[in-house]
Amino acid sequence: MRSALSGAISRELKPKWAAPQGVDVEKLVTVLTWNLNRDGSLSGTPRVVRQEGINDANRPQAQRHAEQAIRAVQLAAPFN
Protein backbone atom coordinates (compact mmCIF):
# COMPACT_ATOMS: atom_id res chain seq x y z
CA MET A 1 0.00 0.00 0.00
CA ARG A 2 2.80 2.41 0.94
CA SER A 3 4.68 1.71 -2.25
CA ALA A 4 1.57 2.28 -4.37
CA LEU A 5 0.83 5.55 -2.55
CA SER A 6 4.41 6.73 -2.95
CA GLY A 7 4.32 5.96 -6.66
CA ALA A 8 1.01 7.77 -7.14
CA ILE A 9 2.29 10.88 -5.37
CA SER A 10 5.52 10.81 -7.39
CA ARG A 11 3.52 10.68 -10.64
CA GLU A 12 1.52 13.74 -9.57
CA LEU A 13 4.62 15.68 -8.48
CA LYS A 14 6.85 14.99 -11.48
CA PRO A 15 5.10 17.37 -13.94
CA LYS A 16 5.20 20.16 -11.32
CA TRP A 17 8.90 19.82 -10.49
CA ALA A 18 11.32 22.36 -11.97
CA ALA A 19 14.89 21.85 -10.76
CA PRO A 20 17.12 24.90 -10.43
CA GLN A 21 20.03 25.18 -12.85
CA GLY A 22 23.69 25.18 -11.91
CA VAL A 23 26.78 23.14 -11.17
CA ASP A 24 26.11 19.84 -9.34
CA VAL A 25 22.39 20.55 -8.78
CA GLU A 26 21.66 16.96 -9.85
CA LYS A 27 23.37 15.88 -6.61
CA LEU A 28 20.87 17.77 -4.44
CA VAL A 29 18.11 15.81 -2.73
CA THR A 30 15.46 17.65 -0.73
CA VAL A 31 13.25 15.55 1.55
CA LEU A 32 9.92 17.08 2.55
CA THR A 33 7.09 16.19 4.84
CA TRP A 34 3.51 17.36 4.56
CA ASN A 35 0.07 16.49 5.84
CA LEU A 36 -3.01 15.90 3.76
CA ASN A 37 -6.65 16.38 4.51
CA ARG A 38 -9.02 13.51 3.67
CA ASP A 39 -9.87 15.18 0.35
CA GLY A 40 -6.19 15.19 -0.72
CA SER A 41 -5.67 18.90 -0.11
CA LEU A 42 -2.71 20.14 1.88
CA SER A 43 -3.10 20.63 5.59
CA GLY A 44 -0.50 23.33 6.15
CA THR A 45 2.74 24.06 4.34
CA PRO A 46 5.21 21.34 3.34
CA ARG A 47 8.40 21.40 5.43
CA VAL A 48 11.98 20.46 4.64
CA VAL A 49 13.10 17.45 6.67
CA ARG A 50 16.66 17.38 5.29
CA GLN A 51 18.81 18.09 2.28
CA GLU A 52 21.56 15.86 0.98
CA GLY A 53 24.26 16.20 -1.64
CA ILE A 54 25.18 19.78 -0.81
CA ASN A 55 28.73 20.75 -1.76
CA ASP A 56 30.58 24.03 -2.32
CA ALA A 57 29.57 24.13 -6.01
CA ASN A 58 25.82 23.70 -5.48
CA ARG A 59 25.39 25.38 -2.10
CA PRO A 60 23.99 28.56 -3.73
CA GLN A 61 21.21 26.48 -5.35
CA ALA A 62 20.29 24.43 -2.25
CA GLN A 63 17.75 26.92 -0.89
CA ARG A 64 16.19 27.32 -4.34
CA HIS A 65 16.01 23.52 -4.64
CA ALA A 66 14.04 23.36 -1.37
CA GLU A 67 11.73 26.19 -2.49
CA GLN A 68 11.07 24.44 -5.80
CA ALA A 69 10.32 21.16 -4.02
CA ILE A 70 7.78 22.87 -1.75
CA ARG A 71 6.27 24.63 -4.76
CA ALA A 72 5.89 21.33 -6.64
CA VAL A 73 3.91 19.84 -3.74
CA GLN A 74 1.72 22.91 -3.51
CA LEU A 75 1.04 22.90 -7.26
CA ALA A 76 0.27 19.17 -7.33
CA ALA A 77 -2.30 19.41 -4.51
CA PRO A 78 -4.97 18.24 -4.14
CA PHE A 79 -3.66 14.70 -4.51
CA ASN A 80 -5.92 11.91 -5.80
N, C-alpha and C positions, 0 to 999 in steps of 0.2 A: 504494500500500500504506500509506504514512504517513498519507495523508488518511483512508483507511478506518479505520485504527487510532485516529486522533485522534477521529473521529466516534463510534466505538464506546465509547471511554473517556468522552467527554463525555456520552453517553446514560446510562451507568452512574453518573456523578457527579451529574447534574442532580437526581435525586430525593433525594439525600443533602445537598445544599447548602442551608444556611440563612444568608442574609446578615444581618449585624447591622443594627440600625435606627439611624437618625440622619441628620443633615444631610449631604448630599453623599456618602453611602456608595455611591451608584450610580456614582460616579466612581472608586472604588477598584478596582484590579486587582492581584491577588496571583498571582504566577507561582511554581509549585512544580516541584520535580524529585523523582522517586522511582524506585527500582529494583524490578523484579518478578522473582520466581522463575518458573521454567518453568510452574508450575501456576497462575500469575496472582496468587499471594499476594504481599504486600509483603515486600521484603527490606530491612528497616530502616525508619526513620521518614522520611516526606516532609520535605523541606527547602524553605524559602523562598529563591528565587533573587533575586527583586526585587519591589518594590511600586511601583505607579504611581498617579497621580491623588491623591496625598495633599496636602491643603491644611489651613489652620488650622481650618476647620469640621469636617473629618472625621478629623483626626489622632487624637482619642481613640478612634475606632473601628478604626483601622488594625491594631493588634495583634490585636483580636478578629476582624477580617476574616481575617488570616493563620491564626489558630487554627481558625476555622470551615472554611477551605479544607483545612487538614491533616486535620481531623476528617472532612470529606466523603470524602477519599481513603481514610482508614482504614475508614470505614463501607462504602464501595463495594467494598473488597477482599474476597475475591479477584475479579479481573477475568476475564471470559470471554476 
